[in-house]
Amino acid sequence: MPEMLLLDSAIRDWVVVPMVVMLLLVGVGRAYVQILIRSEPVIEEKDLAEIRYKQTAMSSARVRMHNHFINDKAFRRRRQYFTAVGLEAEGASEEAVVTGAGLLRETVPGAGNPMSNPSMMVDMLKGNMVFMLPNFAMMAFVSHFFSGFVCLKVPFQMPSNHFKAMLQRGVDLTTLDVSYVSSLCMYFLVSFGLNGAYRLLLDEGAEVDDMKGMMQMQMGMGMVGGAGPAGFNAKEVFKGELALFDITKHKFDDFIEGEERKFLADRYPNAEGSSSEVDLSSFAT
């Protein structure tokens, strides 16, 4: 078992606590500076169209991934709404079947050029500068004033000694346990662990997280559809959704089907879909 070290309480009072407070204040100040220097968004018609394409792709993905929550008739209605598959069975014309009423068969543009929007590029540059400059200044400050000693011990054991160069920067002791970290390592640990505090202090923190999650979902769908860093490629995403719908096998969950039958009783649509009292087509959207 490695030998335990007794750290001076002055390190806690004059290094650890001030560093946490400094990082917290700098993070809050950075958030307000980003709000002040942010440009007013100019929404154009193509932006609204791109939002609609993204929402369509997300709705299609939700229907595919959660199709076991709806019965067979409801799934066929939704699949027809997105892909126009099934129009042949309803007696539609050949032209309607080929062109389709499905949203995923709509003629959409490919990936756009992000360089065509200079306002977005300037905002990205401003955000990078606001994030990088305080980090460089604080790293230089911590490395200059709080180097040469151990700050604290992390409450978990490191898997190997290969982390010593990263966790004990400025402390050249080969026999020291890896779980003891220097001030520079503590700076990175604290800076990455204050997101919860920012959400409590900043009113827009939760909204920023929701927007970030939505952007990541849309970006992930874009990458699946073949879109790269150039932007959202609606044409490739819609093509990928159509292909995934073709191989999607629908199976209604037995438990949900039983409960739905109990709830609807004689109004439950039969296999031929002859029930006229329950119109599930209204749930297509």
Secondary structure, 3 states (H helix, E strand, C coil): CCCCCCCCHHHHHHHHHHHHHHHHHHHHHHHHHHHHHCCCCCCCHHHHHHHHHHHHHHHHHHHHHCHHHCCHHHHHHHHHHHHCCCCHHHCCCHHHHHHCCCHHHCCCCCCCCHHHCHHHHHHHHHHHHHHHHHHHHHHHHHHHHCCCCEEEECCCCCCCHHHHHHHCCCCCCCCCCCCEEEHHHHHHHHHHCCHHHHHHHCCCHHHHHHHHHHHHHHHHHHHHCCCCCCCCCHHHHHHHHHHHHHHCCCCCCHHHHHHHHHHHHHHCCCCCCCCCCCCHHHHCC
